[in-house]
């Protein structure tokens, strides 16, 4: 890791980071008694069983993946023609456009699956899947308002931050001890070497707005919600988390992202509102982007 140069901006960001970590530790201490029950799935929650059949879940995944691939090919052609990738490895419009293509394509695929195939009006008269039964230990709780969901999303982000930081430190130390090379993500390097303001703005919007919505709809609202009423709790928590981490494609962040995904799943289950994991995910990405732009070394 490069030497840390404490500029005023980085000092301010690190000060805020310390306050967030302390606040997260305080939340975890306050909720420590309920954490084991939450992890094994016997704590009260607001999340209802998924209404989707296995075939419908596969359809959603296929449309999301297909949309991402189609948009990626199209935007790669357009960007390669008009905005070639910078030779110095800095963030350019090519990366911004192709990154936008993947995320927006997946979101378009999800929208198509919902509005043309899975809306209640399209499924009228169909019975709920026989195996989508409620968790026997789940107690009904009142639904959250939008404002309450946003507040819970912020609290979830604050609570998961020290957990992910601690796991990340241990993971990096383990990789170094085993002499396993683990270069940082290309996207992290692009942010750190940003040279084009417009492209940087696009990538920030993608990281903080589009990606959290798309990824939470797929991995938490879709896959986790469907798996959590099946017999094996570990499968429900760790299969979507591992898929989410594998999507990022880098060993350097694999375990921390798995832990992040499990925390987001637990927050979603507790709240029953998709805005909670989306908000927590968006704030986590924003926090990472701010650290990178402030000069935190990668």
JOHU-V736839 format. One line per field, one symbol per residue. phi: phi as a letter, one per 20 degrees, with the letter a starting at -180 (. if undefined). burial: I if it has 9 or more other C-alpha atoms within 8 Angstrom, else O. A space follows every 10 residues. Layout:
BEGIN
phi: ???
burial: ???
END
This chain:
BEGIN
phi: .ffedefgff ffffffffff ffffffffff dgfefgfffe ndegbdeeff eeeffffffg ffffffffff ffffffffff fdcgfgfenf fcfgffffff ffffffffff fffffdcdgg ffdgneefgf eeefffefdf cffeffffff ffffffgfff gfffffffff fffffffele fbfffgffff ffdgcdffff fffffffedf fgffffffee feffffffee feffffeeff ffffffgfmc fgcffgfgfg ffffffffff emcfffffff ffffffffff ffffoffd
burial: OOOOOOOOOI IOIIOOOOOI IIIIIOIIOO OOOOOOIIOO IIIIIIIOIO OIOOOIIOII IOIIIIIIII IIOIIIOIII OOIIIOOOOI IIIIIIIIII IIIIIIIIII OIIIOOIIIO OOIOOOOOOO OIOOOOOIOO OOOIOOOOII IIIIIIIIII IIIIIOIIOO IIOOIIOOOO OOOIOOOIII IIIIOIOOII OIIIIIIIII IIIIIIIIII IIIIIIIIII OOIOOIIIII IIOIIIOOOI OIIIIIIIII IIIIIIIIII IIIIIIIIII IIIIIIOOII IIIIIIOI
END
